[in-house]
Structure formats: C-alpha cells, structure tokens
Amino acid sequence: MKFSICIPNYNYARYIGETISSALSQSESDLEVVVADNHSTDNSVDILSEIEDERFRFSINKTNVGFSGNLGKVASMAEGDYRLMLSSDDLLDPDFLKSISKLQSLEVEPEKGIYSSTERVIDSDGKEKFVRRIDPKFWYSSDIDKDLSDQCGFNVYKVDAKEMLRRCLTLLRTPFTFASTLYHKNVYEAVEGYSQTAIFNPDKKFAWALLSQANYAYLIDSPLVSYRVHDAAQAAQQRKSGALKHITDEYIATFELPDDVLSSVNMTREDLQRAFLTQDIVLRGLALIADGDRFNAKRYLRFGMATFPQLFSSIKYSMHFRILLGLGPIGTLLAKVGKRKLQKNWEDSVSQ
C-alpha cells in the first residue's frame, strides 16, 4: 500500500463524513483512510460506523488524549508507505495523491522528500473564499524546477531541505499547511512523531523535524486541498480564548530545539532567540498596534521582555514598539504607515 490518509477527529460530526468521502474519492487508488476519534461527545462515531469501504478503518480513544496525542494515535494506525495528516473538516481534491505520485515518479529518492500543495480556503458551508497565494518568504521564484514543472503540468517548487529549515527557523514559521503535507513513514519514524510539548501548534515543530531528516521540500502550485475556516476551528478558538498559547509554543522552541538541528543550518541558540523576539513579539506586536489592539500588544511586549530581557532591547524595532504603544491613538496611525512600509520593503527584497 502506498498512501495512508490519517484523520484525527474530535466533535466534527458536521464535516467528518465529507472529509472522508474526499479522501476515499482519490483518483489514485492505492490508499487507505484511517481515523482516530478523540472520544467525541457528538455523533461522530455514528457517522464513522456507517462508512462501508474496505479501505477505511477507525478507532475510538477511551479518553481524550489531547490534540498532539491524537495525531500520534492516528499516525500509529497507518500501514502505507507515505502518510498524509488531514484535518477532519478539510477536503482533498480528487487528484491530490495522483499529482504527488506523478512528481515522486520523476525523482531519484522520492522517499526523502516532503510534499505539499497550495490550497483554497472555504467557509463553514464549503463555499470558496479565495485561493491562498504562495508565501514568497519561503518559496522563491528561483526555486521553481523547470524540468519537473514541464513534466507535471504545473509549477513545482523544489528546495533543499536544510535551506528550507533555515528559512523556517529565521521566521519561526512553517511553509507547509497541515492538511496538504505528505512524507514517507521512515522520515516520520526518524523524528519519532509529533511533539507532545506543543500547546497549540504541534505540526509546526513536526515540520521542522521532518526537514532536518529530508533531502528536499516540494510545493505543487495547484490548489489541491480545501482548508475550511469556521468558528469551531482551533485557530478561531485560540483567538477567542485570549490566551497566548502560540507565543508560548514559540518560546519553548527557543530552548527545546536540539543543538544539532541548529548547527545543521548554521544557526546559534541566540539566533533562534532573536528570531522569536523579532517575529513573534516585535513584528506581531506592531501589527496589533496598527490594528488598534493596544491591550494585546502590551501583553506581547511584557512577554518578550520577561523571556529575554537583556536581548530584547537590541532587537530591531523594539524601541519603536515601546514608543508607539505609549503614543496611544497616534501610535496606531503611525504603526499602520510603518506596517505598509515594512511589507513593501520585504516584497521589494524578495523580488530582486
């Protein structure tokens, strides 16, 4: 068996049937679909029990083991050579696996690759909102592999995995989306699965770990996944809670990330700390000020100063951050102008 589509589920009865149907409707037939239900309290299990397809299996956790714990549960059920972790509210285009399989057939060591695609964003009713653009911070126009693109019929970005890891750690982000990232079982086993310490975003650290073991990262420039945005989604719940879970995750990464991973991309621990303060404290904080959210901007400032107080004052724009916070409404207007200028400077730099 070549592909395992792994679906972790908790209380997504409204969407789980449609998600599984999109997985079982792949034009690539060599696959299985497995679901780990995280002790749902809605009628998810009833829906799972009604699916009759020999390629489908599911299990029910005796207790709720948490989000990252359930990712490990469903991954352990996989029997295929390649694994895809699909959210239980997202959808796959019928040709998702076929497109990746074609790309893999053109490479010498396909098992050493990490594969992803662009995506369309849909609402709670499945209506398309927009197609998410390729992020130029990660995928440069110079990364397009012309030979692969010509043979596949769409642009294929191919980046050395260590170079992509360096880009990730500089920005403390991931170039992959949860629903559209496929990798070989050997790479998964080499990194020993998902991080159990991540509070909010375990797939980000997982992506970094995958890159440390892979040879190349690939992106198919075709929206082969539909990412659903709705009020019950994890990101929406995070925003509603007012907690700083994602910032806590990034802070933990500054001392939890192994030294050998940092050295493999010629970064020091202080480089990682600077990336955290720059990307997740100062730039996020300036964006909050520009949006008029001075309350949360102040929380970000205090978090950053509490974590690395000696380093914080040396971070670019940290002084701007504090001054703009103190200026009230005038600071918000200035931050809006500054935000547009920073974005333009970035777009100019990546286009060169």
C-alpha positions as CSV (number, residue, x, y, z in Angstrom):
1,M,0.0,0.0,0.0
2,K,1.4,3.4,-1.0
3,F,-0.6,6.1,0.8
4,S,-2.2,6.4,4.2
5,I,-4.6,9.4,4.8
6,C,-4.7,9.9,8.5
7,I,-7.6,11.9,10.0
8,P,-7.7,12.9,13.7
9,N,-11.2,13.8,14.8
10,Y,-12.9,15.4,17.7
11,N,-16.5,16.6,17.6
12,Y,-16.5,17.4,13.9
13,A,-19.6,15.3,13.0
14,R,-20.8,18.1,10.8
15,Y,-17.7,17.7,8.5
16,I,-16.1,14.3,9.0
17,G,-18.3,12.4,6.5
18,E,-17.5,14.8,3.7
19,T,-13.8,14.8,4.6
20,I,-13.6,11.0,4.5
21,S,-15.5,11.0,1.2
22,S,-13.0,13.3,-0.4
23,A,-10.2,11.0,0.8
24,L,-11.8,7.8,-0.5
25,S,-12.6,9.5,-3.8
26,Q,-9.0,9.9,-4.8
27,S,-8.1,9.1,-8.4
28,E,-5.0,7.3,-7.0
29,S,-6.5,4.0,-5.8
30,D,-3.6,2.6,-3.8
31,L,-4.6,4.1,-0.4
32,E,-6.2,3.6,3.0
33,V,-8.1,6.1,5.2
34,V,-7.7,5.8,9.0
35,V,-9.5,7.9,11.6
36,A,-8.7,8.2,15.3
37,D,-11.7,9.7,17.2
38,N,-10.6,11.5,20.3
39,H,-13.5,10.5,22.5
40,S,-16.0,12.7,20.7
41,T,-19.2,13.8,22.5
42,D,-21.2,14.4,19.4
43,N,-22.4,11.8,16.9
44,S,-19.1,11.5,15.1
45,V,-18.8,7.8,15.9
46,D,-22.2,7.1,14.4
47,I,-21.1,8.6,11.2
48,L,-17.8,6.7,11.2
49,S,-19.7,3.4,11.8
50,E,-21.9,3.9,8.8
51,I,-19.0,4.0,6.3
52,E,-18.6,0.8,4.4
53,D,-15.4,0.7,2.4
54,E,-12.6,-1.9,2.8
55,R,-10.0,0.9,2.6
56,F,-11.4,2.6,5.7
57,R,-10.7,1.9,9.4
58,F,-11.3,3.9,12.6
59,S,-10.6,3.6,16.3
60,I,-12.1,5.4,19.3
61,N,-9.9,6.7,22.1
62,K,-11.1,5.6,25.6
63,T,-10.3,9.2,26.8
64,N,-9.5,12.4,25.2
65,V,-5.7,12.3,24.8
66,G,-5.3,15.9,23.5
67,F,-4.7,17.2,20.0
68,S,-1.0,16.2,19.6
69,G,-1.7,12.9,21.4
70,N,-4.4,12.1,18.9
71,L,-2.1,12.9,16.0
72,G,0.3,10.2,17.3
73,K,-2.7,7.8,17.7
74,V,-3.9,8.1,14.1
75,A,-0.3,8.0,12.7
76,S,0.3,4.7,14.5
77,M,-2.7,3.2,12.6
78,A,-1.1,3.9,9.2
79,E,0.1,1.0,7.2
80,G,1.1,2.8,3.9
81,D,4.5,3.9,2.8
82,Y,3.5,7.6,2.7
83,R,1.4,9.5,5.2
84,L,-0.9,12.5,5.0
85,M,-2.4,14.1,8.1
86,L,-5.8,15.5,7.1
87,S,-7.9,17.7,9.4
88,S,-11.4,16.3,9.9
89,D,-13.0,19.4,8.4
90,D,-10.8,19.9,5.3
91,L,-11.2,18.4,1.8
92,L,-8.8,16.8,-0.7
93,D,-9.1,17.4,-4.5
94,P,-9.6,14.1,-6.3
95,D,-6.2,14.4,-8.0
96,F,-4.2,15.3,-4.9
97,L,-2.4,11.9,-4.5
98,K,-2.2,11.4,-8.2
99,S,-0.4,14.7,-8.6
100,I,2.1,13.9,-5.9
101,S,2.6,10.3,-7.2
102,K,3.5,11.7,-10.6
103,L,6.0,14.1,-9.1
104,Q,7.5,11.3,-7.0
105,S,8.0,9.1,-10.1
106,L,10.3,11.7,-11.6
107,E,12.7,11.9,-8.6
108,V,15.6,9.5,-7.7
109,E,14.8,9.3,-3.9
110,P,11.1,10.3,-3.5
111,E,11.1,8.8,0.0
112,K,13.4,11.6,1.1
113,G,11.0,14.3,0.1
114,I,8.3,16.4,1.8
115,Y,5.4,17.2,-0.5
116,S,2.8,19.8,-0.3
117,S,0.4,21.9,-2.4
118,T,-1.3,25.2,-2.4
119,E,-4.8,25.4,-1.1
120,R,-8.2,27.1,-1.5
121,V,-9.9,28.4,1.6
122,I,-13.6,27.6,2.1
123,D,-16.1,28.7,4.6
124,S,-18.2,26.5,7.0
125,D,-20.6,25.7,4.2
126,G,-17.9,24.7,1.7
127,K,-18.1,27.9,-0.4
128,E,-14.7,29.0,-1.7
129,K,-13.5,32.3,-0.2
130,F,-10.1,32.5,-2.0
131,V,-7.0,30.6,-3.1
132,R,-4.1,31.1,-0.8
133,R,-1.1,32.6,-2.5
134,I,2.3,31.1,-2.4
135,D,4.3,32.7,0.5
136,P,7.3,34.4,-1.0
137,K,9.1,34.4,2.3
138,F,9.5,30.6,1.9
139,W,9.1,29.8,-1.8
140,Y,11.2,32.0,-4.1
141,S,10.6,32.2,-7.9
142,S,14.1,30.9,-8.3
143,D,13.0,27.7,-6.5
144,I,10.8,26.6,-9.4
145,D,12.2,23.4,-11.0
146,K,11.5,23.9,-14.8
147,D,12.0,20.2,-15.8
148,L,9.7,18.9,-13.1
149,S,7.1,21.7,-13.8
150,D,7.1,20.9,-17.5
151,Q,6.6,17.2,-16.9
152,C,4.0,17.6,-14.2
153,G,1.9,20.3,-15.9
154,F,2.1,22.8,-13.0
155,N,4.8,24.8,-11.3
156,V,6.8,22.7,-8.9
157,Y,9.0,24.4,-6.3
158,K,12.0,22.3,-5.1
159,V,14.2,23.5,-2.2
160,D,17.0,21.8,-0.4
161,A,15.5,20.7,3.0
162,K,18.3,22.3,5.1
163,E,17.9,25.6,3.3
164,M,14.1,25.4,3.9
165,L,14.7,24.7,7.5
166,R,17.0,27.7,7.7
167,R,14.1,29.9,6.3
168,C,11.7,28.3,8.8
169,L,13.9,29.0,11.8
170,T,14.6,32.5,10.7
171,L,10.9,33.3,10.5
172,L,9.7,30.7,13.2
173,R,7.1,29.6,10.7
174,T,6.4,26.5,8.5
175,P,6.0,26.6,4.7
176,F,3.6,23.6,4.9
177,T,-0.1,23.5,5.7
178,F,-1.4,20.8,8.0
179,A,-3.8,19.3,5.5
180,S,-1.5,19.1,2.5
181,T,1.8,17.7,3.7
182,L,2.9,14.2,2.8
183,Y,6.0,12.3,3.8
184,H,7.4,8.8,4.0
185,K,6.9,6.6,7.0
186,N,10.7,6.3,7.5
187,V,11.0,10.1,7.9
188,Y,8.2,10.1,10.3
189,E,9.8,7.4,12.4
190,A,13.2,9.1,12.3
191,V,11.7,12.2,14.1
192,E,9.6,10.0,16.4
193,G,6.3,11.6,15.6
194,Y,4.7,14.8,16.8
195,S,5.9,16.9,19.7
196,Q,4.0,16.3,22.9
197,T,5.1,19.6,24.4
198,A,3.4,21.9,21.9
199,I,0.3,23.5,23.4
200,F,-1.2,24.9,20.2
201,N,0.7,24.1,17.1
202,P,2.4,20.7,17.2
203,D,2.6,20.4,13.4
204,K,5.0,23.3,13.1
205,K,7.7,21.7,15.2
206,F,7.0,18.4,13.4
207,A,7.6,20.1,10.0
208,W,10.9,21.4,11.3
209,A,11.9,17.9,12.4
210,L,10.9,16.4,9.1
211,L,13.1,19.0,7.2
212,S,16.0,18.0,9.4
213,Q,15.7,14.4,8.1
214,A,14.6,15.0,4.4
215,N,16.6,15.9,1.3
216,Y,14.1,18.2,-0.4
217,A,10.9,20.1,0.2
218,Y,8.4,20.3,-2.7
219,L,5.4,22.6,-3.3
220,I,2.9,21.9,-6.1
221,D,1.5,25.2,-7.3
222,S,-2.1,24.0,-7.7
223,P,-4.8,24.2,-5.0
224,L,-5.4,20.5,-4.3
225,V,-6.7,21.0,-0.8
226,S,-9.6,22.9,0.6
227,Y,-8.9,24.4,4.0
228,R,-12.0,25.2,6.0
229,V,-12.3,28.3,8.1
230,H,-15.1,28.4,10.7
231,D,-15.7,29.4,14.3
232,A,-15.1,26.0,15.8
233,A,-11.6,25.6,14.3
234,Q,-8.6,25.5,16.5
235,A,-7.2,28.9,15.3
236,A,-10.6,30.6,15.9
237,Q,-10.8,29.1,19.4
238,Q,-7.3,30.4,20.2
239,R,-8.2,33.9,19.2
240,K,-11.4,33.8,21.3
241,S,-9.7,32.5,24.4
242,G,-7.4,35.5,24.6
243,A,-4.5,33.1,25.6
244,L,-1.0,33.4,24.2
245,K,-0.7,29.7,23.5
246,H,1.1,30.1,20.2
247,I,3.6,32.5,21.7
248,T,4.3,30.0,24.5
249,D,5.0,27.3,21.9
250,E,7.5,29.6,20.1
251,Y,9.2,30.4,23.3
252,I,9.5,26.8,24.3
253,A,11.1,26.1,20.8
254,T,13.9,28.6,21.6
255,F,15.4,26.2,24.2
256,E,13.8,22.9,23.2
257,L,15.1,22.7,19.6
258,P,18.1,20.4,19.5
259,D,21.6,21.8,19.0
260,D,22.3,19.6,16.1
261,V,19.3,20.9,14.2
262,L,20.5,24.5,14.7
263,S,24.1,23.6,13.7
264,S,22.9,21.9,10.6
265,V,21.6,25.3,9.3
266,N,24.5,27.3,10.8
267,M,22.3,29.0,13.5
268,T,23.1,29.6,17.2
269,R,20.7,29.5,20.1
270,E,20.9,33.3,20.3
271,D,19.9,33.5,16.6
272,L,16.8,31.5,17.4
273,Q,16.0,33.7,20.4
274,R,16.4,36.8,18.2
275,A,14.1,35.3,15.6
276,F,11.5,34.7,18.4
277,L,11.7,38.2,19.7
278,T,11.7,39.8,16.2
279,Q,9.0,37.7,14.5
280,D,6.7,36.7,17.4
281,I,7.0,39.6,19.7
282,V,8.0,42.9,18.0
283,L,6.5,42.4,14.5
284,R,3.3,40.7,15.8
285,G,3.1,43.5,18.4
286,L,3.5,46.2,15.9
287,A,0.7,44.6,13.8
288,L,-1.5,44.6,16.9
289,I,-0.9,48.3,17.5
290,A,-1.7,49.0,13.8
291,D,-5.0,47.1,14.3
292,G,-5.8,49.2,17.4
293,D,-5.3,46.3,19.8
294,R,-3.1,48.0,22.3
295,F,-4.2,45.7,25.1
296,N,-2.7,42.6,23.5
297,A,0.2,44.5,22.1
298,K,1.1,45.4,25.7
299,R,0.9,41.7,26.7
300,Y,3.3,40.7,23.8
301,L,5.7,43.4,25.0
302,R,5.7,42.1,28.6
303,F,6.1,38.5,27.4
304,G,9.1,39.3,25.3
305,M,10.8,41.4,27.9
306,A,10.2,38.7,30.5
307,T,11.7,35.9,28.4
308,F,14.9,37.5,27.2
309,P,15.2,40.9,28.9
310,Q,18.9,41.6,28.0
311,L,18.4,40.6,24.4
312,F,15.1,42.4,23.8
313,S,16.5,45.9,23.7
314,S,18.9,45.0,20.9
315,I,16.1,43.8,18.6
316,K,15.3,45.9,15.6
317,Y,12.2,48.0,16.1
318,S,11.9,47.1,19.8
319,M,12.2,50.7,20.7
320,H,9.6,51.7,18.1
321,F,7.3,49.1,19.6
322,R,7.5,50.7,23.1
323,I,7.2,54.3,21.8
324,L,4.2,53.5,19.6
325,L,2.5,51.8,22.5
326,G,2.9,54.9,24.6
327,L,1.5,57.2,22.0
328,G,-2.0,55.8,22.1
329,P,-4.2,56.5,19.0
330,I,-1.4,58.5,17.3
331,G,0.8,55.4,17.7
332,T,-1.8,53.3,16.0
333,L,-1.8,55.6,12.9
334,L,2.0,55.6,12.8
335,A,2.1,51.8,13.1
336,K,-0.3,51.5,10.2
337,V,2.0,53.5,8.0
338,G,5.0,51.6,9.3
339,K,3.3,48.2,8.7
340,R,2.8,49.1,5.0
341,K,6.4,50.3,4.6
342,L,7.8,47.1,6.2
343,Q,5.7,44.9,3.9
344,K,6.8,46.9,0.8
345,N,10.5,46.6,1.8
346,W,10.0,42.8,2.2
347,E,8.3,42.5,-1.2
348,D,11.0,44.6,-2.9
349,S,13.7,42.4,-1.3
350,V,12.3,39.0,-2.4
351,S,11.6,40.3,-5.9
352,Q,15.3,41.1,-6.6
